[in-house]
Amino acid sequence: MHKTGKITRKLLFEFGVGLGLSKKQIEGAFKRFQELKTDAKFLIESSFLSGGLQEAYINILEQRYNVLINEK
């Protein structure tokens, strides 16, 4: 079992393989996740959160996308 820590692209990829998914299926899931980034940002910007909290959430979103999408 993996120690608690940050979720990485590698961990999610290995999880997908463990579920019996093909590399193509896993990469497709990452691609769909990337395509939904704009929608996620729009929802944050359309929320009732204050401007400061919206900015904080968008920064967190960007950091997590960088880990999950840009990490190879």
PyRosetta script that sets phi, psi and omega in degrees:
from pyrosetta import init, pose_from_sequence

init()
pose = pose_from_sequence("MHKTGKITRKLLFEFGVGLGLSKKQIEGAFKRFQELKTDAKFLIESSFLSGGLQEAYINILEQRYNVLINEK")
pose.set_psi(1, 143.5)
pose.set_omega(1, -179.0)
pose.set_phi(2, -77.4)
pose.set_psi(2, 138.4)
pose.set_omega(2, 175.1)
pose.set_phi(3, -65.5)
pose.set_psi(3, 154.1)
pose.set_omega(3, 178.1)
pose.set_phi(4, -63.3)
pose.set_psi(4, 143.0)
pose.set_omega(4, -179.0)
pose.set_phi(5, 173.0)
pose.set_psi(5, -162.9)
pose.set_omega(5, -176.9)
pose.set_phi(6, -79.1)
pose.set_psi(6, 144.2)
pose.set_omega(6, 175.3)
pose.set_phi(7, -79.8)
pose.set_psi(7, 133.5)
pose.set_omega(7, 179.2)
pose.set_phi(8, -122.0)
pose.set_psi(8, 166.7)
pose.set_omega(8, 176.7)
pose.set_phi(9, -59.1)
pose.set_psi(9, -42.1)
pose.set_omega(9, -179.0)
pose.set_phi(10, -60.6)
pose.set_psi(10, -44.3)
pose.set_omega(10, 179.1)
pose.set_phi(11, -61.9)
pose.set_psi(11, -43.9)
pose.set_omega(11, 179.4)
pose.set_phi(12, -66.3)
pose.set_psi(12, -37.4)
pose.set_omega(12, 178.2)
pose.set_phi(13, -63.1)
pose.set_psi(13, -46.8)
pose.set_omega(13, 179.2)
pose.set_phi(14, -62.9)
pose.set_psi(14, -37.0)
pose.set_omega(14, 177.0)
pose.set_phi(15, -62.1)
pose.set_psi(15, -45.1)
pose.set_omega(15, 178.1)
pose.set_phi(16, -60.5)
pose.set_psi(16, -42.5)
pose.set_omega(16, 177.6)
pose.set_phi(17, -62.3)
pose.set_psi(17, -42.0)
pose.set_omega(17, 178.4)
pose.set_phi(18, -62.2)
pose.set_psi(18, -27.4)
pose.set_omega(18, 177.2)
pose.set_phi(19, -82.3)
pose.set_psi(19, -5.4)
pose.set_omega(19, 179.6)
pose.set_phi(20, 90.5)
pose.set_psi(20, 14.6)
pose.set_omega(20, 178.3)
pose.set_phi(21, -80.9)
pose.set_psi(21, 149.7)
pose.set_omega(21, 176.9)
pose.set_phi(22, -80.9)
pose.set_psi(22, 163.7)
pose.set_omega(22, 177.6)
pose.set_phi(23, -57.7)
pose.set_psi(23, -40.2)
pose.set_omega(23, -179.3)
pose.set_phi(24, -63.3)
pose.set_psi(24, -41.5)
pose.set_omega(24, 178.9)
pose.set_phi(25, -64.9)
pose.set_psi(25, -42.2)
pose.set_omega(25, -179.2)
pose.set_phi(26, -66.2)
pose.set_psi(26, -45.7)
pose.set_omega(26, 178.9)
pose.set_phi(27, -62.5)
pose.set_psi(27, -35.7)
pose.set_omega(27, 176.7)
pose.set_phi(28, -62.7)
pose.set_psi(28, -38.3)
pose.set_omega(28, 178.0)
pose.set_phi(29, -65.7)
pose.set_psi(29, -42.6)
pose.set_omega(29, 176.6)
pose.set_phi(30, -62.2)
pose.set_psi(30, -39.7)
pose.set_omega(30, -180.0)
pose.set_phi(31, -64.3)
pose.set_psi(31, -44.2)
pose.set_omega(31, 178.5)
pose.set_phi(32, -63.2)
pose.set_psi(32, -39.4)
pose.set_omega(32, 178.2)
pose.set_phi(33, -60.2)
pose.set_psi(33, -44.7)
pose.set_omega(33, 179.3)
pose.set_phi(34, -63.0)
pose.set_psi(34, -40.9)
pose.set_omega(34, -178.9)
pose.set_phi(35, -65.2)
pose.set_psi(35, -23.8)
pose.set_omega(35, -179.0)
pose.set_phi(36, -88.6)
pose.set_psi(36, -0.7)
pose.set_omega(36, -178.3)
pose.set_phi(37, -59.0)
pose.set_psi(37, -44.4)
pose.set_omega(37, -179.9)
pose.set_phi(38, -60.8)
pose.set_psi(38, -41.3)
pose.set_omega(38, 178.2)
pose.set_phi(39, -63.0)
pose.set_psi(39, -41.0)
pose.set_omega(39, 179.9)
pose.set_phi(40, -63.3)
pose.set_psi(40, -44.3)
pose.set_omega(40, 178.7)
pose.set_phi(41, -63.4)
pose.set_psi(41, -40.5)
pose.set_omega(41, 179.1)
pose.set_phi(42, -61.1)
pose.set_psi(42, -43.3)
pose.set_omega(42, 179.8)
pose.set_phi(43, -62.6)
pose.set_psi(43, -40.0)
pose.set_omega(43, 178.1)
pose.set_phi(44, -64.9)
pose.set_psi(44, -46.5)
pose.set_omega(44, -178.2)
pose.set_phi(45, -66.8)
pose.set_psi(45, -24.7)
pose.set_omega(45, -179.8)
pose.set_phi(46, -90.9)
pose.set_psi(46, -2.3)
pose.set_omega(46, -175.6)
pose.set_phi(47, -77.5)
pose.set_psi(47, 173.1)
pose.set_omega(47, 178.0)
pose.set_phi(48, -87.9)
pose.set_psi(48, 7.8)
pose.set_omega(48, 177.9)
pose.set_phi(49, -66.8)
pose.set_psi(49, 152.0)
pose.set_omega(49, 175.5)
pose.set_phi(50, -65.7)
pose.set_psi(50, 161.6)
pose.set_omega(50, 180.0)
pose.set_phi(51, -56.0)
pose.set_psi(51, -39.5)
pose.set_omega(51, 179.8)
pose.set_phi(52, -65.3)
pose.set_psi(52, -41.7)
pose.set_omega(52, 178.9)
pose.set_phi(53, -70.3)
pose.set_psi(53, -37.3)
pose.set_omega(53, 176.2)
pose.set_phi(54, -59.4)
pose.set_psi(54, -45.0)
pose.set_omega(54, 179.2)
pose.set_phi(55, -61.9)
pose.set_psi(55, -42.1)
pose.set_omega(55, 179.7)
pose.set_phi(56, -63.1)
pose.set_psi(56, -44.1)
pose.set_omega(56, 179.2)
pose.set_phi(57, -64.8)
pose.set_psi(57, -39.9)
pose.set_omega(57, 178.9)
pose.set_phi(58, -65.6)
pose.set_psi(58, -38.3)
pose.set_omega(58, 176.7)
pose.set_phi(59, -62.6)
pose.set_psi(59, -42.8)
pose.set_omega(59, 177.7)
pose.set_phi(60, -63.5)
pose.set_psi(60, -43.9)
pose.set_omega(60, 177.9)
pose.set_phi(61, -57.0)
pose.set_psi(61, -46.6)
pose.set_omega(61, 180.0)
pose.set_phi(62, -61.8)
pose.set_psi(62, -44.1)
pose.set_omega(62, 179.6)
pose.set_phi(63, -60.7)
pose.set_psi(63, -44.0)
pose.set_omega(63, -177.6)
pose.set_phi(64, -71.6)
pose.set_psi(64, -36.6)
pose.set_omega(64, 175.1)
pose.set_phi(65, -63.7)
pose.set_psi(65, -40.1)
pose.set_omega(65, 178.8)
pose.set_phi(66, -60.0)
pose.set_psi(66, -39.7)
pose.set_omega(66, 179.2)
pose.set_phi(67, -69.6)
pose.set_psi(67, -46.5)
pose.set_omega(67, -172.7)
pose.set_phi(68, -81.6)
pose.set_psi(68, -31.0)
pose.set_omega(68, -175.0)
pose.set_phi(69, -101.0)
pose.set_psi(69, -44.7)
pose.set_omega(69, -173.9)
pose.set_phi(70, -84.4)
pose.set_psi(70, -19.4)
pose.set_omega(70, 178.8)
pose.set_phi(71, -73.1)
pose.set_psi(71, 131.7)
pose.set_omega(71, 179.1)
pose.set_phi(72, -121.7)
pose.dump_pdb("model.pdb")
